[in-house]
Amino acid sequence: MAESYLSGEKEYIRALKDTEKSLLPALRKALNSELSPILNPIENAINSFDGARLQSAMPGMFHNGRTAWSGVTVKARVSLRPKDLIFIEGKGRSNGMGNQYGFEYAELAGIERRAPRAVSKGWGSNSVGYHSYIYNGQGKAFNRKLGSMFGKPGRFLWQRVLKRKPEIEAKVSKIAEEFGIQLSRKLNSNSKN
């Protein structure tokens, strides 16, 4: 799941959650109505243009399993944590069999924080022995292909959100002022991407 965070004053959000329970749904509704004209075109571009390019170049991502590409649903959510006012979330759509994670895999593929293991973590079973398998570069071709077609990780949602950052911040600031929330006006780029 790719997310972007916009920080707000934590004491106000906490008080809003605790005492003004009717205002939190109103804040959610206002933010969603203001941000949907920005987020809907992003979602449509990923689902139509990028999905079509992926289907022609990587047809193996389109199947009935949990790791299939089924498109993305992009939403702005009011955070339940006091330090964050909103986050923008992109999740793989459900095609009738639970969430499918192809979008998340493709969005984040290529992030390597450590060298890959030579051998997988093992697991026990009812059969004799301890099982594991050797990594033979699984995912490297997937990462190379996505990198050559779409660029670095964060290739679908994150880059588009960053391009629209000033608009998003302006709309969130407007709503926050209506609700009396003090913002740091900084889109945190240290989020989980």
C-alpha positions in Angstrom: 0.0 0.0 0.0 1.4 3.3 -1.0 0.7 6.2 1.3 1.4 9.9 1.6 1.0 11.8 4.9 0.1 15.4 5.8 0.7 16.2 9.4 -1.6 18.2 11.6 -1.7 19.4 15.2 -2.1 16.2 17.3 -3.9 17.7 20.2 -6.6 19.0 18.0 -7.1 15.8 16.2 -7.2 13.9 19.5 -9.8 16.3 20.9 -11.8 16.0 17.7 -11.9 12.2 18.0 -12.7 12.3 21.7 -15.2 15.1 22.2 -16.6 16.2 18.8 -17.6 12.8 17.4 -20.0 14.3 14.9 -17.2 16.6 13.4 -14.9 13.8 12.5 -17.3 12.3 9.9 -17.9 15.8 8.6 -14.2 16.3 8.3 -13.9 13.0 6.4 -16.7 14.0 4.1 -15.3 17.4 3.4 -11.8 16.1 2.6 -13.1 13.4 0.3 -15.4 15.8 -1.6 -12.5 18.3 -2.0 -9.9 15.7 -3.0 -11.9 13.4 -5.3 -11.5 15.8 -8.3 -7.7 15.3 -7.9 -7.6 11.6 -6.9 -10.2 10.3 -9.4 -8.2 11.2 -12.5 -5.1 9.7 -10.9 -7.0 6.4 -10.3 -8.4 6.4 -13.8 -5.0 7.0 -15.4 -3.5 4.1 -13.5 -6.4 1.8 -14.2 -6.8 2.6 -17.9 -3.4 3.8 -19.3 -1.0 2.0 -17.1 -3.1 -1.1 -16.8 -3.3 -1.4 -20.6 0.5 -1.0 -21.0 1.1 -3.6 -18.3 -1.4 -6.1 -19.9 0.4 -5.8 -23.3 3.9 -6.1 -21.9 3.4 -8.3 -18.8 0.3 -10.5 -19.4 1.4 -12.8 -16.6 0.2 -10.2 -14.1 -3.4 -10.7 -15.2 -4.9 -13.9 -13.7 -7.3 -15.0 -11.1 -4.9 -15.3 -8.1 -4.3 -12.9 -5.2 -1.1 -11.5 -6.9 -3.0 -10.4 -10.0 -3.2 -6.8 -11.2 -6.9 -5.8 -10.9 -6.4 -2.1 -10.9 -6.3 0.4 -8.0 -8.6 2.2 -5.7 -7.2 5.5 -4.5 -8.7 7.2 -1.4 -7.9 10.0 1.0 -8.4 8.9 4.5 -8.5 10.9 7.7 -5.9 9.4 9.9 -6.9 7.9 13.3 -3.4 8.6 14.5 -3.0 12.1 16.1 0.2 13.0 14.2 -1.3 12.7 10.7 -4.3 14.5 9.3 -4.7 12.6 6.1 -3.1 9.9 4.1 -3.6 9.0 0.5 -3.9 5.3 0.0 -3.8 3.1 -3.1 -5.0 -0.5 -2.8 -5.4 -3.2 -5.4 -9.0 -3.8 -6.3 -11.0 -6.8 -5.4 -12.2 -9.0 -8.3 -14.7 -11.1 -6.2 -12.1 -13.1 -4.4 -10.7 -10.8 -1.8 -8.0 -8.1 -2.2 -5.6 -8.6 -5.1 -2.1 -7.3 -4.5 -0.8 -6.8 -8.0 -0.9 -3.0 -7.8 1.1 -3.1 -4.5 3.7 -5.4 -5.9 4.1 -3.3 -9.1 4.1 0.0 -7.2 6.8 -1.1 -4.8 8.8 -3.5 -6.9 12.5 -2.8 -6.8 12.9 -1.4 -3.3 15.9 -3.2 -2.0 16.8 -2.3 1.5 19.1 -5.2 2.0 20.8 -7.8 -0.2 18.6 -10.7 -0.9 19.0 -14.0 1.0 20.6 -16.9 -0.8 18.2 -19.3 0.7 14.6 -18.8 1.9 13.5 -19.0 5.4 12.7 -22.6 6.1 9.4 -24.1 7.3 8.4 -27.4 8.8 5.7 -29.7 7.5 4.1 -33.0 8.1 6.5 -34.6 5.6 10.1 -35.5 6.6 12.6 -32.7 6.9 12.9 -29.0 7.0 12.0 -27.3 3.8 13.5 -24.2 2.1 14.4 -23.2 -1.5 17.2 -21.3 -3.2 16.6 -17.8 -4.5 17.6 -17.7 -8.1 17.0 -14.0 -8.7 13.2 -14.3 -8.6 11.8 -10.8 -9.1 14.8 -9.3 -10.8 13.3 -9.6 -14.3 10.0 -8.2 -12.9 11.8 -5.2 -11.4 13.9 -4.6 -14.5 10.8 -4.7 -16.8 8.8 -2.3 -14.6 11.8 0.0 -14.1 12.3 0.2 -17.9 8.6 0.9 -18.6 7.5 3.1 -15.7 10.6 4.2 -13.7 11.6 3.7 -10.1 9.5 2.4 -7.3 6.5 4.6 -6.5 5.9 4.5 -10.3 2.2 4.7 -10.4 0.5 6.5 -7.5 3.3 8.1 -5.5 4.8 10.1 -8.5 1.3 11.3 -9.5 0.5 12.4 -6.0 3.8 14.3 -5.8 3.0 16.2 -9.0 -0.3 17.3 -7.6 1.1 18.1 -4.2 0.5 21.9 -4.2 -3.2 21.3 -5.2 -3.7 18.7 -2.5 -2.1 20.8 0.2 -4.2 23.8 -0.8 -7.4 21.9 -0.6 -6.5 20.2 2.7 -5.4 23.6 4.1 -8.7 25.1 3.1 -10.7 22.3 4.9 -8.4 22.4 7.9 -8.9 26.2 8.3 -12.7 25.6 8.2 -12.3 23.1 11.0 -9.6 25.1 12.9 -6.8 22.7 12.4 -3.2 24.0 12.3 -1.1 22.3 9.6 2.6 22.0 9.1 1.9 22.3 5.3 4.5 19.7 4.5 3.9 16.5 2.6 6.1 14.0 4.3 8.2 12.3 1.8 9.5 9.9 4.4 6.4 7.8 4.2 6.2 4.1 3.5 6.5 3.9 -0.3 
